[in-house]
Amino acid sequence: MSARELVLGTAGHIDHGKTTLVRALTGTDTDRLPEERRRGITIELGFARWQLDAGKGQRLAVSIVDVPGHEALVRTMVAGAGGMDAVLLVISAEDGVMPQTREHLRVCALLGLRHAVVALTKIDRLGEDPSEREELLELAREDVRAELEATSFADAPIIPVSATEGAGLDELRAAVVGMIRGLPGRERKGPPILPVDRVFTMRGHGTVITGTLLCGELELREGSTELTLVPQGLGRQPFSVRVRGMQVHGEEATRSRAGTRTALNLGKVGVEALERGDVLTSGLAVVASDRLLARVEQLDFGARPWTRGTSLQLCAGTASTAAHLVPLTLADPETGALLDPVGKIAIGPGQAGLARLYLDVPLPIWAGQRLILRAFSAAHMQTDGLTIGGGVVVDPLPERRQPARRVALARALLGDDASAKVRALVEDAGASGVTLEALTLRAGVIHAAKLLGRMGVESGPLIELGGRWFARALLEPLLRAAVTEVDRFHAAHPLQPGLARATLEGALAQAGPSAAALRTAAVDLALARAQLRVADRSGSLARPGKGTLDPNDLPPPLHDVVERYRHAGISPPTLRDLGEALGLDAKAVLERVGVLQRSELLIKINDDLSYAPEAHAQLLTAVREHLAAHGELDVQALKGMTGLSRKFAVPWMEHLDRLGVTRRAGDRRLPGPKA
């Protein structure tokens, strides 16, 4: 039977015996640095493997993360705590609850940990007298129980132990096994997320990183596995890394599952390119972001409310940076629901709310990620530490919006309905639309494509256009605007058959911001509903019943032009000739001739030459008869058979080539496919 794998983290004040207890339980000294051994305190994260027998043939493969207890190293503690499944809270029976005991407890609770065992250490120092020792032990228990009472660890078992003498270790093991039985499993679906907590080089292997796999699975395929490194810090871009080898809980492996301590041997990348705080992942889950939307809470001992511009230290995963907070609204103290924003917002001690956070440097962020918020200094530092709050990421890459819109979106993203999250993001994007990639990342929904497929059916609320998703309801106002614009055009240009499609879509863009694909779709919908029609061969758009020219009832300005061309026969006027004859300027001539060309009442030969349809047909018939009889045609032959001057004959030859009636062969024309 395979062992269940999980991560157990220590927590507690400095010098309460965390590292000594881990060594007694596992045989591993987690203080690996020379400075740690010289000074006798933990400075960096330490790791140990602990195999436990859970009974009934079940084994537990526990990775212990030993964290430093010094007040100056809480950020390091948070980096280790982010991957824990449960906590081993270590409290000295001599000293009782201390400042970093409280701070570590709060960090664990803010990170969502709900399972703990308390090791009441150093009981061998409580004196020789058994009755006195028991009395002191009971006082220590009461102290601990009082501290835990208002936390999620209120029912945690408290086990007195002596790591040096071995007393209580069996009972502690049993308590840990019992706690583990009640632990829920990790989420193994979706992309893997592995925050890096150590980077080093191993002789003969190269670069190695370690971390706790928070969700998903990693599989080492034959050859190599590609992952994406999402970095923290300024000026660093995500890049691909190749995984050459893997260890899980200290043993060679080809697969790592959520909740396991994992080491990866990376190829062709140096240690200088990686650092604690980076994240290894694949797919669309993590983004390097310097702004985020989060539901935050301030602990009740805070000294002042969080207002616009409040500076805090933000810890996310194994990374940290300074952040500036902008409160958007408060949460209802009874239900936790976000309230409508009213007036100037401040999140006071004991309150929760929605805030936008601006980070000094980009960090790897994902939807649903737990955050720790710490003060840079405070009067309560000596009693409670600097951790004064926490939160959860609502949107890792928020757009600029008014507070009310941000709050409305956050309500949907904080809910459990994945479809509602996706739809809310699409509707919030408005006329700009949003890509599938952005939806997956911002909603934290791994099956966003499937949900979009359901909502994007013909009668559904969403529509996909040009690789972006929109609310279908946006088409209606654009459609109405398109119809209004065409009506306006008809009123201003009664002689024109219609408005060019590109001009219409350009006018819609001027009316308000919208994606080009959305404007195109709105015009297509107007055509499908017969609210617009194609008026001519050039694709001009008109309203039904308008822009149509009746050859037998043309408006006088157009009738005069057509008659000139009909009477001219195969020797039509140039545009200049026409303007002089009718007393029109060049612009008026171009407008009227263009209208007739698009309505096929004149046939365009080139920019300056057009024919009445009857004359055009007469010449085509003559050309086809000549080609059938002689097999070729040149300019002289065309002039001879039609009487055309060279001014007309040369453009006509080129026109015949375009029609496919002829094809050029030097100075001659041979029969074309439409001869």
Secondary structure, DSSP 8 states (H G I E B T S, - for coil): ---EEEEEEEE--TTSSHHHHHHHHHS-----SHHHHHHTS--S-EEEEEEEEEETTEEEEEEEEE---SGGGHHHHHHHHTT-SEEEEEEETTT-S-HHHHHHHHHHHHTT---EEEEEE-GGGS-S-HHHHHHHHHHHHHHHHHHHTTSTTTT--EEE--TTT-TTHHHHHHHHHHHHHT------SS--EEE--EEEEETTTEEEEEEE--BSEEE--SS-EEEEEE--STT---EEEEEEEEEETTEE-SEEETT-EEEEEEES--GGG--TT-EEE-SSS-EEEEEEEEEEEE-TT-SS-B-TTEEEEEEETTEEEEEEEEEEEEB-TTT--B----SS--B-TT-EEEEEEEEEEEEEE-TT-EEEEE-SS-TTHHHH-SEEEEEEEEESS-----HHHHHHHHHHHTSS-HHHHHHHHHHHHGGG-B-HHHHHHHHT-TTHHHHHHHHTSTTSSEEEETTEEEEGGGHHHHHHHHHHHHHHHHHH-TTSS-B-HHHHHHHHHHHS---HHHHHHHHHHHHHTTSSEE-STT--EE-TTSS---TTS--HHHHHHHHHHHHHTTS---HHHHHHHHT--HHHHHHHHHHHHHTTSSEEEETTEEE-HHHHHHHHHHHHHHHHHHS-B-HHHHHHHH---HHHHHHHHHHHHHHTSEEEETTEEEE-TT-
